[in-house]
Amino acid sequence: MTAEGFLEGRRLQMARGVLLQCIMGGYPPARFYGSDDSDLALVPDPAQIHRLPWSKPPRALAICDADELTGDSSNLSTRGQLKAVIARYAALGLAPVVATELEFFVFAPNPDPTRPFQPPVGLDGRREDGHSAFSVSSNNGLRPFFSEVYECMAALGLPRDTFMHEMGVSQFEINLLHGDPLLLADQTLLFKHLLKEVALKHGLTVVCMAKPLAHTPGSSMHIHQSIVEIGTGRNVFSDESGEPTATFRHFIAGQQAGMADFTALFAPNVNSYQRLCHPFASPNNACWSHDNRAAGLRIPASSPVARRVENRLPGADANPYLAIAASLAAGLYGIVNRLEPSEAIQGEFEVPDNLSLPCTLHAALERLTRSQLAKELFGEEFIEGYVASKTLELTSFLDEITPWERRVLAAQA
């Protein structure tokens, strides 16, 4: 839209079905978004209008709510779903607080998708080979790229906490500062957009797939969650003596009750399960633990005022609005219904059957389709539309024969 049109308040409308457009560009049957495929209004959030500092000529980006023409939020909008979850907390005098940890890979350009990704050529003329985890070295030659990333983050008002080289080859992680869930979802979306755009300027490719490289750790989007009392700001997970509260237990239990049903919301793509089937630091379970990274729900070591629950299931490919909404909705369900969690696990452990999670997109979509809890918390229209869109993507994947099948199976009798 032109700047003039935007400043005049001209309404931007979009077909309702676009909210269910799959990643290949197609759509599920019209019955999932209304046979008329009528318009939605895109209503910009005044706090989320940003001039893009990397763009020449100058451009701006406005994060919008997708509203029905009646003024109600569209049930198909993931941002709208997150706002609805936050409102349910507010009705109880509570406000959730979250932070996201986003992992990503920085690669050389990859014009041939049949070829594996490669790290960029470093300052010594060689490609990183996996010995740089948690290193402070700048041998990889990415200092100019990250310098512009930091400058653009500051220009967009994206405060960062810590940044590090992660376990994978040319893999990095950034932790965004904790705050309002809607703000953090917006910031995570902006950060991923910023990364990809700045990378292109520097002749690089940023990849937020859950598992872009074989034999290498995948990329997560861990969600740290706590709840404060509106007015006082008191963390309701800790009592006056600093001990964990019943609310804390109920929140964990709600997370456990929803994790299997909501796996397809946290792990939305075929590739997501490549990360989860190699579970080191990518736990595919609904167990909880004090500071054990093998558990799907980890309680990081912290002071009582910072007591929180880390959901380690979502990948970097997850929709931040939907992943945060699903995690918080499950926790609130546990609080409202006073659910009790399983026993905490420590050290080496085997996952009980009732705390295991779907391990393929097909199984996760089947579980989501049958979930009355998901339909109760997000509405039948959203869940059925989401499953329909993701089923198109799964079908497209299954329509292709992979190099592994040709290499390994072609010679079989």
LOMILO-793946 format. One record per residue (C-alpha): residue number from 1; x, y, z; residue in three letters. Coordinates in Angstrom, 3 decimals. Layout:
residues N
atom i=NUM x=X y=Y z=Z aa=ala
...
//
This chain:
residues 413
atom i=1 x=0.000 y=0.000 z=0.000 aa=met
atom i=2 x=1.236 y=3.517 z=-0.666 aa=thr
atom i=3 x=2.202 y=5.622 z=2.329 aa=ala
atom i=4 x=-0.446 y=8.141 z=1.299 aa=glu
atom i=5 x=-3.177 y=5.514 z=1.268 aa=gly
atom i=6 x=-2.091 y=4.160 z=4.626 aa=phe
atom i=7 x=-1.990 y=7.601 z=6.260 aa=leu
atom i=8 x=-5.442 y=8.407 z=4.885 aa=glu
atom i=9 x=-6.755 y=5.404 z=6.789 aa=gly
atom i=10 x=-7.750 y=3.510 z=3.662 aa=arg
atom i=11 x=-8.993 y=0.060 z=4.676 aa=arg
atom i=12 x=-7.043 y=-2.886 z=3.319 aa=leu
atom i=13 x=-9.147 y=-5.998 z=2.763 aa=gln
atom i=14 x=-8.124 y=-9.555 z=2.019 aa=met
atom i=15 x=-9.964 y=-12.739 z=1.099 aa=ala
atom i=16 x=-10.748 y=-14.827 z=4.183 aa=arg
atom i=17 x=-9.256 y=-17.952 z=2.665 aa=gly
atom i=18 x=-5.771 y=-16.443 z=2.626 aa=val
atom i=19 x=-5.495 y=-17.235 z=6.341 aa=leu
atom i=20 x=-5.616 y=-20.938 z=5.404 aa=leu
atom i=21 x=-3.299 y=-20.718 z=2.407 aa=gln
atom i=22 x=-0.799 y=-23.570 z=2.628 aa=cys
atom i=23 x=2.932 y=-23.094 z=2.206 aa=ile
atom i=24 x=2.865 y=-24.248 z=-1.445 aa=met
atom i=25 x=0.303 y=-21.546 z=-2.233 aa=gly
atom i=26 x=-2.876 y=-23.631 z=-2.540 aa=gly
atom i=27 x=-6.046 y=-23.654 z=-0.457 aa=tyr
atom i=28 x=-8.206 y=-26.292 z=1.211 aa=pro
atom i=29 x=-11.867 y=-26.547 z=0.088 aa=pro
atom i=30 x=-13.841 y=-23.350 z=0.545 aa=ala
atom i=31 x=-16.074 y=-24.896 z=3.212 aa=arg
atom i=32 x=-13.207 y=-24.434 z=5.670 aa=phe
atom i=33 x=-13.192 y=-20.648 z=5.337 aa=tyr
atom i=34 x=-16.721 y=-19.865 z=4.126 aa=gly
atom i=35 x=-18.011 y=-20.714 z=0.693 aa=ser
atom i=36 x=-18.316 y=-17.040 z=-0.270 aa=asp
atom i=37 x=-14.627 y=-16.449 z=0.564 aa=asp
atom i=38 x=-15.669 y=-13.028 z=1.777 aa=ser
atom i=39 x=-13.258 y=-10.277 z=2.807 aa=asp
atom i=40 x=-11.492 y=-9.614 z=6.069 aa=leu
atom i=41 x=-10.206 y=-6.213 z=7.150 aa=ala
atom i=42 x=-6.502 y=-5.910 z=7.965 aa=leu
atom i=43 x=-6.388 y=-3.500 z=10.909 aa=val
atom i=44 x=-2.882 y=-2.226 z=11.725 aa=pro
atom i=45 x=-1.716 y=-2.270 z=15.325 aa=asp
atom i=46 x=-0.549 y=1.334 z=15.998 aa=pro
atom i=47 x=2.272 y=0.028 z=18.207 aa=ala
atom i=48 x=3.581 y=-2.258 z=15.464 aa=gln
atom i=49 x=4.240 y=0.046 z=12.509 aa=ile
atom i=50 x=7.915 y=-0.012 z=11.617 aa=his
atom i=51 x=10.137 y=1.609 z=9.048 aa=arg
atom i=52 x=12.414 y=-1.149 z=7.767 aa=leu
atom i=53 x=15.976 y=0.108 z=8.285 aa=pro
atom i=54 x=17.541 y=-2.296 z=5.768 aa=trp
atom i=55 x=15.226 y=-1.315 z=2.913 aa=ser
atom i=56 x=16.236 y=0.984 z=0.046 aa=lys
atom i=57 x=14.063 y=2.643 z=-1.170 aa=pro
atom i=58 x=12.397 y=3.140 z=2.225 aa=pro
atom i=59 x=9.505 y=0.831 z=3.141 aa=arg
atom i=60 x=7.452 y=0.284 z=6.266 aa=ala
atom i=61 x=5.782 y=-2.790 z=7.705 aa=leu
atom i=62 x=2.588 y=-2.791 z=9.765 aa=ala
atom i=63 x=1.541 y=-5.852 z=11.753 aa=ile
atom i=64 x=-2.225 y=-6.164 z=11.433 aa=cys
atom i=65 x=-5.117 y=-7.943 z=13.056 aa=asp
atom i=66 x=-7.369 y=-9.872 z=10.685 aa=ala
atom i=67 x=-10.908 y=-8.843 z=11.603 aa=asp
atom i=68 x=-14.275 y=-9.766 z=10.183 aa=glu
atom i=69 x=-16.085 y=-6.835 z=8.565 aa=leu
atom i=70 x=-18.366 y=-6.867 z=11.625 aa=thr
atom i=71 x=-15.332 y=-5.773 z=13.682 aa=gly
atom i=72 x=-14.903 y=-9.118 z=15.457 aa=asp
atom i=73 x=-11.550 y=-10.876 z=15.327 aa=ser
atom i=74 x=-11.452 y=-13.651 z=12.742 aa=ser
atom i=75 x=-11.418 y=-17.121 z=14.277 aa=asn
atom i=76 x=-8.831 y=-18.079 z=11.646 aa=leu
atom i=77 x=-6.317 y=-15.447 z=12.792 aa=ser
atom i=78 x=-3.456 y=-16.808 z=14.908 aa=thr
atom i=79 x=-2.786 y=-13.333 z=16.309 aa=arg
atom i=80 x=-6.456 y=-13.118 z=17.203 aa=gly
atom i=81 x=-6.280 y=-16.517 z=18.902 aa=gln
atom i=82 x=-3.371 y=-15.338 z=21.061 aa=leu
atom i=83 x=-5.230 y=-12.149 z=22.030 aa=lys
atom i=84 x=-8.222 y=-14.264 z=23.062 aa=ala
atom i=85 x=-6.050 y=-16.450 z=25.322 aa=val
atom i=86 x=-4.522 y=-13.352 z=26.967 aa=ile
atom i=87 x=-8.036 y=-12.001 z=27.551 aa=ala
atom i=88 x=-9.040 y=-15.223 z=29.319 aa=arg
atom i=89 x=-6.138 y=-14.755 z=31.716 aa=tyr
atom i=90 x=-7.083 y=-11.099 z=32.258 aa=ala
atom i=91 x=-10.625 y=-12.124 z=33.208 aa=ala
atom i=92 x=-9.066 y=-13.966 z=36.163 aa=leu
atom i=93 x=-6.867 y=-11.015 z=37.132 aa=gly
atom i=94 x=-3.772 y=-12.647 z=35.651 aa=leu
atom i=95 x=-1.266 y=-11.699 z=32.959 aa=ala
atom i=96 x=1.081 y=-14.223 z=31.325 aa=pro
atom i=97 x=4.701 y=-13.257 z=30.708 aa=val
atom i=98 x=6.772 y=-15.029 z=28.063 aa=val
atom i=99 x=10.166 y=-14.996 z=26.391 aa=ala
atom i=100 x=11.248 y=-16.803 z=23.254 aa=thr
atom i=101 x=14.611 y=-18.343 z=22.401 aa=glu
atom i=102 x=15.014 y=-18.618 z=18.639 aa=leu
atom i=103 x=17.663 y=-20.767 z=16.948 aa=glu
atom i=104 x=18.569 y=-20.416 z=13.268 aa=phe
atom i=105 x=21.242 y=-21.330 z=10.732 aa=phe
atom i=106 x=23.255 y=-18.970 z=8.540 aa=val
atom i=107 x=24.252 y=-20.615 z=5.259 aa=phe
atom i=108 x=25.865 y=-19.784 z=1.962 aa=ala
atom i=109 x=23.368 y=-19.304 z=-0.912 aa=pro
atom i=110 x=21.674 y=-22.561 z=-1.911 aa=asn
atom i=111 x=20.347 y=-22.168 z=-5.479 aa=pro
atom i=112 x=19.922 y=-25.951 z=-5.921 aa=asp
atom i=113 x=17.512 y=-27.333 z=-3.304 aa=pro
atom i=114 x=18.624 y=-30.886 z=-4.124 aa=thr
atom i=115 x=22.020 y=-30.067 z=-2.612 aa=arg
atom i=116 x=22.640 y=-29.848 z=1.176 aa=pro
atom i=117 x=23.042 y=-26.473 z=2.844 aa=phe
atom i=118 x=26.611 y=-25.343 z=3.479 aa=gln
atom i=119 x=28.025 y=-22.796 z=5.932 aa=pro
atom i=120 x=29.557 y=-19.651 z=4.442 aa=pro
atom i=121 x=33.251 y=-19.529 z=3.593 aa=val
atom i=122 x=35.101 y=-18.113 z=6.602 aa=gly
atom i=123 x=37.876 y=-15.535 z=6.765 aa=leu
atom i=124 x=40.443 y=-18.325 z=6.486 aa=asp
atom i=125 x=38.890 y=-19.528 z=3.215 aa=gly
atom i=126 x=37.332 y=-22.617 z=4.812 aa=arg
atom i=127 x=33.820 y=-23.541 z=5.850 aa=arg
atom i=128 x=32.970 y=-24.125 z=9.492 aa=glu
atom i=129 x=32.919 y=-27.847 z=10.276 aa=asp
atom i=130 x=31.188 y=-27.980 z=13.637 aa=gly
atom i=131 x=33.840 y=-27.018 z=16.196 aa=his
atom i=132 x=32.552 y=-23.515 z=16.943 aa=ser
atom i=133 x=29.751 y=-24.160 z=19.432 aa=ala
atom i=134 x=29.657 y=-21.367 z=22.052 aa=phe
atom i=135 x=32.781 y=-19.850 z=20.509 aa=ser
atom i=136 x=33.531 y=-16.104 z=20.595 aa=val
atom i=137 x=35.602 y=-16.378 z=17.402 aa=ser
atom i=138 x=34.656 y=-14.298 z=14.346 aa=ser
atom i=139 x=36.533 y=-16.541 z=11.926 aa=asn
atom i=140 x=33.253 y=-17.406 z=10.194 aa=asn
atom i=141 x=33.260 y=-13.948 z=8.627 aa=gly
atom i=142 x=29.730 y=-13.124 z=9.802 aa=leu
atom i=143 x=30.638 y=-10.100 z=11.939 aa=arg
atom i=144 x=29.387 y=-7.535 z=9.338 aa=pro
atom i=145 x=26.097 y=-9.444 z=9.004 aa=phe
atom i=146 x=25.484 y=-9.597 z=12.739 aa=phe
atom i=147 x=26.508 y=-5.970 z=13.212 aa=ser
atom i=148 x=23.728 y=-4.936 z=10.833 aa=glu
atom i=149 x=21.311 y=-7.352 z=12.519 aa=val
atom i=150 x=21.976 y=-5.629 z=15.865 aa=tyr
atom i=151 x=21.591 y=-2.168 z=14.315 aa=glu
atom i=152 x=18.292 y=-3.135 z=12.711 aa=cys
atom i=153 x=17.022 y=-4.687 z=15.934 aa=met
atom i=154 x=17.731 y=-1.427 z=17.758 aa=ala
atom i=155 x=15.989 y=0.576 z=15.018 aa=ala
atom i=156 x=12.896 y=-1.676 z=15.283 aa=leu
atom i=157 x=12.877 y=-1.522 z=19.081 aa=gly
atom i=158 x=13.679 y=-5.222 z=19.499 aa=leu
atom i=159 x=15.579 y=-5.586 z=22.793 aa=pro
atom i=160 x=17.839 y=-8.624 z=22.888 aa=arg
atom i=161 x=19.082 y=-10.511 z=25.893 aa=asp
atom i=162 x=21.805 y=-13.033 z=25.051 aa=thr
atom i=163 x=23.213 y=-14.215 z=21.734 aa=phe
atom i=164 x=25.452 y=-17.204 z=21.068 aa=met
atom i=165 x=26.771 y=-19.711 z=18.568 aa=his
atom i=166 x=24.763 y=-22.887 z=19.080 aa=glu
atom i=167 x=25.630 y=-26.597 z=18.729 aa=met
atom i=168 x=25.024 y=-26.914 z=14.987 aa=gly
atom i=169 x=27.294 y=-25.943 z=12.108 aa=val
atom i=170 x=26.772 y=-22.192 z=11.584 aa=ser
atom i=171 x=23.818 y=-22.305 z=14.003 aa=gln
atom i=172 x=23.031 y=-19.396 z=16.319 aa=phe
atom i=173 x=20.546 y=-18.508 z=19.044 aa=glu
atom i=174 x=19.112 y=-15.240 z=20.282 aa=ile
atom i=175 x=17.038 y=-14.768 z=23.432 aa=asn
atom i=176 x=14.446 y=-12.006 z=23.379 aa=leu
atom i=177 x=13.630 y=-10.227 z=26.644 aa=leu
atom i=178 x=10.540 y=-11.461 z=28.496 aa=his
atom i=179 x=7.316 y=-9.483 z=28.363 aa=gly
atom i=180 x=3.726 y=-9.403 z=27.124 aa=asp
atom i=181 x=2.973 y=-12.498 z=24.999 aa=pro
atom i=182 x=1.507 y=-10.550 z=22.082 aa=leu
atom i=183 x=4.505 y=-8.225 z=22.042 aa=leu
atom i=184 x=6.924 y=-11.170 z=22.106 aa=leu
atom i=185 x=5.085 y=-12.906 z=19.266 aa=ala
atom i=186 x=5.258 y=-9.694 z=17.220 aa=asp
atom i=187 x=8.954 y=-9.299 z=18.043 aa=gln
atom i=188 x=9.718 y=-12.912 z=17.104 aa=thr
atom i=189 x=7.958 y=-12.461 z=13.759 aa=leu
atom i=190 x=9.822 y=-9.204 z=13.085 aa=leu
atom i=191 x=13.147 y=-10.731 z=14.075 aa=phe
atom i=192 x=12.766 y=-13.684 z=11.699 aa=lys
atom i=193 x=11.811 y=-11.299 z=8.869 aa=his
atom i=194 x=14.756 y=-9.047 z=9.706 aa=leu
atom i=195 x=17.204 y=-11.976 z=9.721 aa=leu
atom i=196 x=16.231 y=-13.165 z=6.263 aa=lys
atom i=197 x=16.208 y=-9.691 z=4.705 aa=glu
atom i=198 x=19.578 y=-8.618 z=6.139 aa=val
atom i=199 x=21.102 y=-11.963 z=5.171 aa=ala
atom i=200 x=20.148 y=-11.404 z=1.539 aa=leu
atom i=201 x=21.983 y=-8.059 z=1.602 aa=lys
atom i=202 x=25.117 y=-9.863 z=2.748 aa=his
atom i=203 x=24.893 y=-12.710 z=0.234 aa=gly
atom i=204 x=23.785 y=-15.190 z=2.896 aa=leu
atom i=205 x=20.776 y=-17.400 z=3.541 aa=thr
atom i=206 x=19.124 y=-17.624 z=6.956 aa=val
atom i=207 x=17.130 y=-20.820 z=7.502 aa=val
atom i=208 x=14.575 y=-21.294 z=10.282 aa=cys
atom i=209 x=13.713 y=-24.884 z=9.384 aa=met
atom i=210 x=13.485 y=-27.181 z=12.378 aa=ala
atom i=211 x=16.144 y=-29.537 z=10.957 aa=lys
atom i=212 x=18.009 y=-28.242 z=7.890 aa=pro
atom i=213 x=21.095 y=-30.478 z=8.271 aa=leu
atom i=214 x=21.400 y=-34.209 z=8.874 aa=ala
atom i=215 x=23.510 y=-35.386 z=11.850 aa=his
atom i=216 x=23.245 y=-31.905 z=13.372 aa=thr
atom i=217 x=21.028 y=-30.532 z=16.159 aa=pro
atom i=218 x=17.862 y=-28.832 z=14.967 aa=gly
atom i=219 x=16.539 y=-25.355 z=15.706 aa=ser
atom i=220 x=14.011 y=-24.698 z=18.445 aa=ser
atom i=221 x=11.854 y=-21.839 z=19.633 aa=met
atom i=222 x=11.676 y=-22.509 z=23.355 aa=his
atom i=223 x=8.948 y=-20.574 z=25.172 aa=ile
atom i=224 x=9.548 y=-19.425 z=28.774 aa=his
atom i=225 x=6.292 y=-18.762 z=30.647 aa=gln
atom i=226 x=5.311 y=-17.252 z=33.962 aa=ser
atom i=227 x=2.133 y=-15.581 z=35.238 aa=ile
atom i=228 x=1.818 y=-12.419 z=37.272 aa=val
atom i=229 x=-1.054 y=-10.919 z=39.194 aa=glu
atom i=230 x=-2.480 y=-7.857 z=37.485 aa=ile
atom i=231 x=-1.917 y=-4.812 z=39.690 aa=gly
atom i=232 x=0.773 y=-6.225 z=41.963 aa=thr
atom i=233 x=3.030 y=-7.896 z=39.373 aa=gly
atom i=234 x=3.532 y=-10.799 z=41.777 aa=arg
atom i=235 x=4.651 y=-14.064 z=40.155 aa=asn
atom i=236 x=1.835 y=-16.460 z=41.104 aa=val
atom i=237 x=4.130 y=-19.464 z=40.626 aa=phe
atom i=238 x=5.872 y=-18.612 z=43.949 aa=ser
atom i=239 x=4.380 y=-18.016 z=47.395 aa=asp
atom i=240 x=5.540 y=-15.508 z=50.017 aa=glu
atom i=241 x=8.172 y=-17.921 z=51.308 aa=ser
atom i=242 x=9.528 y=-18.533 z=47.819 aa=gly
atom i=243 x=8.067 y=-22.021 z=47.443 aa=glu
atom i=244 x=6.168 y=-23.206 z=44.336 aa=pro
atom i=245 x=2.404 y=-22.708 z=44.501 aa=thr
atom i=246 x=-0.569 y=-24.880 z=43.582 aa=ala
atom i=247 x=-1.060 y=-22.580 z=40.570 aa=thr
atom i=248 x=2.423 y=-23.533 z=39.410 aa=phe
atom i=249 x=1.565 y=-27.245 z=39.606 aa=arg
atom i=250 x=-1.768 y=-26.744 z=37.859 aa=his
atom i=251 x=-0.085 y=-24.810 z=35.032 aa=phe
atom i=252 x=2.412 y=-27.622 z=34.458 aa=ile
atom i=253 x=-0.391 y=-30.179 z=34.498 aa=ala
atom i=254 x=-2.319 y=-28.202 z=31.907 aa=gly
atom i=255 x=0.764 y=-28.115 z=29.691 aa=gln
atom i=256 x=1.031 y=-31.881 z=30.015 aa=gln
atom i=257 x=-2.670 y=-32.346 z=29.241 aa=ala
atom i=258 x=-2.393 y=-30.367 z=26.002 aa=gly
atom i=259 x=1.056 y=-31.184 z=24.606 aa=met
atom i=260 x=0.168 y=-34.302 z=22.633 aa=ala
atom i=261 x=-3.051 y=-32.801 z=21.281 aa=asp
atom i=262 x=-1.236 y=-29.583 z=20.322 aa=phe
atom i=263 x=1.939 y=-31.128 z=18.871 aa=thr
atom i=264 x=0.882 y=-30.193 z=15.329 aa=ala
atom i=265 x=0.654 y=-26.549 z=16.466 aa=leu
atom i=266 x=4.174 y=-26.626 z=17.950 aa=phe
atom i=267 x=5.679 y=-28.787 z=15.172 aa=ala
atom i=268 x=3.765 y=-27.725 z=12.053 aa=pro
atom i=269 x=5.822 y=-29.203 z=9.203 aa=asn
atom i=270 x=7.085 y=-32.575 z=7.992 aa=val
atom i=271 x=10.620 y=-31.429 z=8.759 aa=asn
atom i=272 x=9.659 y=-30.572 z=12.357 aa=ser
atom i=273 x=9.689 y=-34.258 z=13.241 aa=tyr
atom i=274 x=13.218 y=-34.732 z=11.908 aa=gln
atom i=275 x=14.258 y=-32.523 z=14.825 aa=arg
atom i=276 x=12.108 y=-34.396 z=17.318 aa=leu
atom i=277 x=13.155 y=-37.916 z=16.289 aa=cys
atom i=278 x=16.739 y=-37.120 z=17.361 aa=his
atom i=279 x=15.756 y=-35.981 z=20.834 aa=pro
atom i=280 x=18.997 y=-34.639 z=22.290 aa=phe
atom i=281 x=17.940 y=-31.208 z=23.570 aa=ala
atom i=282 x=14.790 y=-31.567 z=21.412 aa=ser
atom i=283 x=12.548 y=-33.545 z=23.733 aa=pro
atom i=284 x=9.470 y=-35.158 z=22.230 aa=asn
atom i=285 x=7.714 y=-35.823 z=25.523 aa=asn
atom i=286 x=5.399 y=-34.164 z=28.021 aa=ala
atom i=287 x=7.527 y=-34.958 z=31.066 aa=cys
atom i=288 x=8.575 y=-32.131 z=33.357 aa=trp
atom i=289 x=11.750 y=-31.666 z=35.329 aa=ser
atom i=290 x=13.837 y=-29.240 z=37.323 aa=his
atom i=291 x=16.588 y=-28.154 z=34.930 aa=asp
atom i=292 x=16.728 y=-31.329 z=32.803 aa=asn
atom i=293 x=16.945 y=-30.569 z=29.083 aa=arg
atom i=294 x=15.657 y=-34.010 z=28.170 aa=ala
atom i=295 x=12.187 y=-33.066 z=29.467 aa=ala
atom i=296 x=9.636 y=-31.361 z=27.252 aa=gly
atom i=297 x=8.784 y=-29.056 z=30.149 aa=leu
atom i=298 x=11.832 y=-27.732 z=31.978 aa=arg
atom i=299 x=11.880 y=-25.594 z=35.111 aa=ile
atom i=300 x=15.085 y=-23.538 z=34.748 aa=pro
atom i=301 x=17.141 y=-22.846 z=37.857 aa=ala
atom i=302 x=16.063 y=-19.384 z=39.035 aa=ser
atom i=303 x=15.074 y=-17.258 z=41.988 aa=ser
atom i=304 x=11.434 y=-17.550 z=43.165 aa=pro
atom i=305 x=10.493 y=-14.242 z=41.538 aa=val
atom i=306 x=11.650 y=-15.616 z=38.176 aa=ala
atom i=307 x=10.110 y=-19.103 z=38.523 aa=arg
atom i=308 x=8.881 y=-20.145 z=35.079 aa=arg
atom i=309 x=8.039 y=-23.096 z=32.844 aa=val
atom i=310 x=10.001 y=-23.620 z=29.637 aa=glu
atom i=311 x=8.153 y=-25.398 z=26.823 aa=asn
atom i=312 x=10.943 y=-26.990 z=24.772 aa=arg
atom i=313 x=8.767 y=-28.618 z=22.102 aa=leu
atom i=314 x=8.240 y=-25.786 z=19.545 aa=pro
atom i=315 x=10.681 y=-25.578 z=16.660 aa=gly
atom i=316 x=12.023 y=-22.470 z=14.968 aa=ala
atom i=317 x=9.512 y=-23.169 z=12.171 aa=asp
atom i=318 x=6.498 y=-22.726 z=14.482 aa=ala
atom i=319 x=4.129 y=-19.775 z=14.131 aa=asn
atom i=320 x=5.019 y=-17.715 z=17.238 aa=pro
atom i=321 x=1.451 y=-16.488 z=17.769 aa=tyr
atom i=322 x=0.008 y=-19.987 z=17.588 aa=leu
atom i=323 x=2.740 y=-21.713 z=19.592 aa=ala
atom i=324 x=2.521 y=-19.174 z=22.421 aa=ile
atom i=325 x=-1.294 y=-19.251 z=22.344 aa=ala
atom i=326 x=-1.387 y=-23.058 z=22.500 aa=ala
atom i=327 x=1.123 y=-23.264 z=25.345 aa=ser
atom i=328 x=-0.576 y=-20.581 z=27.441 aa=leu
atom i=329 x=-4.068 y=-21.962 z=26.730 aa=ala
atom i=330 x=-3.007 y=-25.392 z=27.942 aa=ala
atom i=331 x=-1.530 y=-23.904 z=31.123 aa=gly
atom i=332 x=-4.690 y=-21.923 z=31.850 aa=leu
atom i=333 x=-6.792 y=-25.037 z=31.286 aa=tyr
atom i=334 x=-4.783 y=-26.733 z=34.019 aa=gly
atom i=335 x=-5.211 y=-23.786 z=36.392 aa=ile
atom i=336 x=-8.965 y=-23.495 z=35.878 aa=val
atom i=337 x=-9.522 y=-27.239 z=36.264 aa=asn
atom i=338 x=-6.967 y=-27.648 z=39.091 aa=arg
atom i=339 x=-5.142 y=-30.455 z=37.315 aa=leu
atom i=340 x=-2.197 y=-32.145 z=38.998 aa=glu
atom i=341 x=1.010 y=-32.959 z=37.107 aa=pro
atom i=342 x=2.908 y=-36.218 z=36.980 aa=ser
atom i=343 x=5.936 y=-36.677 z=39.220 aa=glu
atom i=344 x=8.954 y=-34.649 z=38.124 aa=ala
atom i=345 x=11.690 y=-36.660 z=36.404 aa=ile
atom i=346 x=15.444 y=-36.281 z=36.829 aa=gln
atom i=347 x=18.506 y=-37.848 z=35.235 aa=gly
atom i=348 x=18.108 y=-40.670 z=32.712 aa=glu
atom i=349 x=14.466 y=-41.650 z=32.271 aa=phe
atom i=350 x=12.053 y=-43.538 z=30.053 aa=glu
atom i=351 x=9.016 y=-41.672 z=28.794 aa=val
atom i=352 x=5.730 y=-43.177 z=30.051 aa=pro
atom i=353 x=3.233 y=-43.972 z=27.299 aa=asp
atom i=354 x=0.791 y=-41.354 z=28.551 aa=asn
atom i=355 x=3.458 y=-38.636 z=28.229 aa=leu
atom i=356 x=4.743 y=-39.566 z=24.765 aa=ser
atom i=357 x=3.958 y=-37.342 z=21.786 aa=leu
atom i=358 x=3.132 y=-37.934 z=18.113 aa=pro
atom i=359 x=6.329 y=-38.490 z=16.122 aa=cys
atom i=360 x=5.111 y=-37.675 z=12.594 aa=thr
atom i=361 x=3.033 y=-34.859 z=11.121 aa=leu
atom i=362 x=0.401 y=-37.400 z=10.073 aa=his
atom i=363 x=0.049 y=-38.712 z=13.625 aa=ala
atom i=364 x=0.033 y=-35.190 z=15.072 aa=ala
atom i=365 x=-2.744 y=-34.071 z=12.710 aa=leu
atom i=366 x=-4.763 y=-37.172 z=13.541 aa=glu
atom i=367 x=-4.409 y=-36.373 z=17.244 aa=arg
atom i=368 x=-5.376 y=-32.725 z=16.694 aa=leu
atom i=369 x=-8.407 y=-33.733 z=14.619 aa=thr
atom i=370 x=-9.731 y=-35.902 z=17.460 aa=arg
atom i=371 x=-8.949 y=-33.373 z=20.203 aa=ser
atom i=372 x=-12.004 y=-31.992 z=21.943 aa=gln
atom i=373 x=-9.671 y=-29.890 z=24.092 aa=leu
atom i=374 x=-8.235 y=-28.140 z=21.020 aa=ala
atom i=375 x=-11.715 y=-27.422 z=19.663 aa=lys
atom i=376 x=-12.826 y=-26.149 z=23.068 aa=glu
atom i=377 x=-9.883 y=-23.758 z=23.389 aa=leu
atom i=378 x=-9.513 y=-22.602 z=19.766 aa=phe
atom i=379 x=-12.883 y=-23.337 z=18.151 aa=gly
atom i=380 x=-13.831 y=-25.983 z=15.597 aa=glu
atom i=381 x=-13.477 y=-23.589 z=12.671 aa=glu
atom i=382 x=-9.828 y=-22.869 z=13.414 aa=phe
atom i=383 x=-8.804 y=-26.458 z=14.186 aa=ile
atom i=384 x=-10.592 y=-27.947 z=11.176 aa=glu
atom i=385 x=-9.192 y=-25.266 z=8.851 aa=gly
atom i=386 x=-5.675 y=-25.671 z=10.214 aa=tyr
atom i=387 x=-5.774 y=-29.445 z=9.777 aa=val
atom i=388 x=-7.127 y=-29.069 z=6.238 aa=ala
atom i=389 x=-4.307 y=-26.707 z=5.262 aa=ser
atom i=390 x=-1.591 y=-28.857 z=6.847 aa=lys
atom i=391 x=-3.037 y=-31.994 z=5.213 aa=thr
atom i=392 x=-2.501 y=-30.350 z=1.820 aa=leu
atom i=393 x=1.141 y=-29.808 z=2.723 aa=glu
atom i=394 x=1.581 y=-33.382 z=3.942 aa=leu
atom i=395 x=-0.017 y=-34.732 z=0.756 aa=thr
atom i=396 x=2.323 y=-32.602 z=-1.371 aa=ser
atom i=397 x=5.326 y=-34.027 z=0.509 aa=phe
atom i=398 x=4.121 y=-37.590 z=0.042 aa=leu
atom i=399 x=3.684 y=-36.959 z=-3.699 aa=asp
atom i=400 x=7.478 y=-36.761 z=-4.053 aa=glu
atom i=401 x=10.044 y=-39.577 z=-4.037 aa=ile
atom i=402 x=13.141 y=-38.668 z=-2.041 aa=thr
atom i=403 x=16.792 y=-39.313 z=-3.006 aa=pro
atom i=404 x=17.047 y=-41.775 z=-0.071 aa=trp
atom i=405 x=14.272 y=-43.918 z=-1.567 aa=glu
atom i=406 x=15.941 y=-43.985 z=-4.992 aa=arg
atom i=407 x=19.389 y=-44.629 z=-3.510 aa=arg
atom i=408 x=18.465 y=-47.353 z=-1.023 aa=val
atom i=409 x=15.284 y=-49.003 z=-2.289 aa=leu
atom i=410 x=15.713 y=-49.107 z=-6.070 aa=ala
atom i=411 x=18.014 y=-52.141 z=-5.944 aa=ala
atom i=412 x=15.830 y=-54.117 z=-3.560 aa=gln
atom i=413 x=14.074 y=-57.251 z=-4.806 aa=ala
//
